[in-house]
Amino acid sequence: MTRNIRGLTRLGADKPNSDVCIVSLNYPPEPTGIASCTGALAAGLAATGHSVAVQVSHPHYPEWKIYDGYGRWRSTEQIDGVGVAPSTANR
């Protein structure tokens, strides 16, 4: 553990890389909105050595229909070093 200037302990500060799970409705390959921001955050964390997993909805925006090639609930893919899997919470 590491202490900051106020003397408070920062949990996990002694562990340089951590496991991160991001849950989002929108994620690449959706081209607009929060999807690109969420994708950049996940890719940036992965690039710095964090283990990143993302649970997402099937890509559907801005057309409001699931993109061709998606729609399988048990599929996973790697995008920019990030494991991406559809969340069953939005079934």
N, C-alpha and C positions, 0 to 999 in steps of 0.2 A: 504494500500500500504506500501511497505517496501523500504527503501533507502539502496543502497549498499555503498561500501567504497568511490565511486566517487560522491556520493550524488544523483545518478540517481534513479528514481523510477522504480521499477520492477512491471509491471502490473500483477495482479493476485497473487502476493506474499502473500497477506493476506488471500487468499482462498487456503486452503491446498490441496484440491482435485479439479480437473477440468474435463471437458468433452473433450475427445480426439477422433478424427476420423482419422483412418488410411486408405488410399486408396492404394492398391497394386495389381499388376498383379498376384503375387505368394504368397501363404499362406498355412500353413498346411491344409490338410494332405499331401501336396507335400513333399517328403522326402529330397530334395536337394536344393542347391542354396539359394537365398535370402528368400525363404519361411520360413525356420527355424529361420532366424534372425528376420524377421517381426513378426512371431508368438511369439518368446521370448520377443520382445519389448512390444507387446500388453499384453501378460500375466504378464509381470513384472509391467507394469503400472497399470493393474487391481488389482494385488496383493497388491499394495501400496494404493489402495482406489480410484483410478481414474475411472471414467465411460468411458469405451472404446468401440467404435463401429468400425467395419472394413468392408469396401466395397472392394470386391475382384472379380477376375475372377473365373470362375469355375476351380477346380483343373484339370490340364491337363499335367503338366510337370513331368517327362521327356519323357513321351510317345507321347506327342502332340495330345492327344485325351482326351475328357472329361471323368473323372473317372466314373465308374459304380455307380449309386445312386445319381449322381449330374446331373445338366443340367436344373433344374427347376429355373425359374427367380424369383419366389416369395417365395423362401424358406429361412429360417434363422436357424442358429444353434448356440449353445453355445460351445465354445472351450476354456478351461482354464479360465472361467469366462468372456469371451469376446463374445459379440454379433457379429456374422459373417453373412453377407448377400452378395449375388452376386450383382455386379454392373451392371446396365443396360447400362453403357457407352461403354461397349465392345461388344454389340450385333452386 
